[in-house]
Amino acid sequence: MGLIVSEVSYSVGNRSILQNASLEIRPGEMHVLLGPNGAGKSTLLGLLTGDLRPSSGRVLLDDVSLKDYRSKELARRRAVLLQGSIVPFAYKAEEIVRLGRLPHTDPSRDDRAVLRSLERTESVPFSQQSYLTLSGGEKQRIQLSRILCQLEGLNGSSYMLLDEPVTGLDIKHQLQMLEIAQAKAAEGAGVFLILHDPGLAARYAHRITLLKSGRILASGPPSILTEERLSELYDVRIQVFRDKEGIQAIIPSGSLAPKNKESPVVGQDRTTEIAAKKKETEMNELKQRWDALKEENPRMRIRDAAAQLGVSEMELLATRENEVTYLRPDFAEIMAEMGSLGKVMALTRNEACVHERKGVYQDISANGPMGLVVGPGIDLRIFYSGWKHAFAVNDVIRGEARSSLQFFDGHGTALHKIYETEASNQGALAKLVKRFRSDDQSMQFQVSPAPAPRPLSEQYGDVDKAALIADWEALKDTHDFFTMLRNHKCHRLQAMELAEGRFTTLLNNQAPTRMLELAAEKKQEIMVFVGSPGLIQIHTGPVENIKPMNEWINVMDPDFNLHLRTDLINRVYLVEKPTEDGTVTSVECFDANGEMIVQFFGKRKPGQKEQSTWTELAHSLKAVGV
């Protein structure tokens, strides 16, 4: 009997997180798991709760495989307190506790169970307050009350699983939390806790397991906490003070000395070591700040979190040491292998627009710093000169692995991301990651700050308007437009302004929304160009499901998603360019810094005349807002 992990391993993609782990949580015992950050503690807890499935091995609850339990039956046997439990709505604290009774079928016992649980955690005084107004420590006590309420009356047939339950609590309530857990064990429940303080573990636990780098170093009574084991576990010197009653105190006494005492680190090597340790400390602090931010807003995307924390997205990504593999910067070679993945989702974005397209990478080529992908699904124009870093990233969402490749520039800005889909070739991404994996996995990079946007007045040049218009009129191909701007040293937005009334028309900022709605209504196939600093991603085809949401206008089709922030659109132009095949019409959106957000064209190929239906649709936008 017990909650048993038997020779369990767990991997995400090609990254092994837990290797051949075995432990037992026995009824009537309090079992504490200790380990440094990134050891695999939360993964082991996820396997014990049933939220994750082992890659190999078994997890048994009272001799029955965890996967064989129905969810409600499992909820009546074990309760879980995770780090940073999120409640996005203004429930009363008591209502949160009452959620613990949902798996139970006898409502006559609910009121007593709720009150008893609140009393045990000294939470009655604030039980009628909104949960959102409570302090972090008070929220933690309410969450403990919830799982006590869930297990009320079960005792010997129940298990309580707690992930860092004393985080955010003052000393009194840390001890109270552990004494409650100890009391539940005395009542016959099996109790499992993840802690960071070996001193608290020594004081309260019946059994302790030490986990490092996904492997169990030792497991047994508190006496296993020797100075040698703890120093190995945490990579610092640890002193353990004992008397005849057992361990009284455990304190760190300094960093470990270099293993080779005859060859100490000196000079430049010592400077490098100090810089590396400083960087590691900064990364740990950043991870803690991000964890706190995710607790406040669990739906916040990494890009927005990075902006709020004042760092680049890449720096924040690098803190996820168990989920990220750094790849060699062989970008063209990596891209050349993308077809092997099968159907994937390609994502390119800028500050105001996200372009997501599913398909297969086909017809891939490179010529020096330029690259092309010109398949019917994935269509890219790549500028490799700005690419600096590549990562393989493994996420776990609701117990399912979601893997991607992510590329960044030297400022830590994401340039392009490629996500596996259900239709991707299984195992292909893992093979690619293994082939291109860098030998340096320290995640310590030099990230240069992105330059501040220059005022448009500084970007605009002294342009001869008549000469510009004459050259514009003489265009033979849309691709010559870039050469024309370069020859005149003219900013693109400046050219739009100078050509107003001749080749451009300033539209209302709601024109892109109306354009998408009309394209869907009239079944007009279009081309959508969205760029990052490192490439341009193109969708060619229909748009069907147009969904406005607050400031966003969205295309939500099976293989194409577009998310455009209309509040960041500063100017929209209808643009006409002469070519040998006739006039080509586009709708171009700019932000307040004069940067291109998105371009829309009618579907066409070189050598073909623009569809009249698109020309009419585009010109009808002149009436939007009038």
Buried (B, 14 or more C-beta within 10 A) or exposed (E): EBBBBBEBBBBBBBBBBBBEBBBBBBBBBBBBBBBBEBBBBBBBBBBBBBBBEBBEBBBBBBEEEBEEBEEEEBBBBBBBBBBBBEBEEEBBBBBBBBBBBEBBEEEEEBEEBBBBBBEBBBBBEBBEBBBEEBEEBBBBBBBBBBBBBBBBEBBEBBBBBBBBBBBBBEEEBBBBBBEBBBBBBEBBBBBBBBBBBBBBBBBBBBBBBBBBBBBBBBBEEBEBBBBEBBBBBBEEBBEBEBEEEEBEEBEEEEEEEEEEEEEEEEEEEEEEEEEEEEBEEBBBEBBEBBEEBBBEEEEBEBBEBBBEBEBBBBBBBBBBBBBBBBBBBBBBEBBBBBBBBBBBBBBBBBBBBBBBBBBBBBEBEBEEEEBBBBBEBBBBBBBBEBBBBBBBBBBBEEEEBBBBBBBBBBBBBBBBBBBBBEEBBEEBBBBBBEEBBBEEEEBBBEBEEEEEEEEBEEBBEEBEBEEBBEBBEEBEBBEBBEEBBEEBEBBBBBBBBBBEEEBBBBBBBBBBBBBBBBBBEEEBBBBBBBBBBBBBBBBBBBBBEBEEEEEBBBBBBEBBBBBBBBEBBBBBBBBBBBBEBEEBBBBBBBBEBBBBBBBBBBBBEEEEEBBEBBBBBBEEBBEBEE
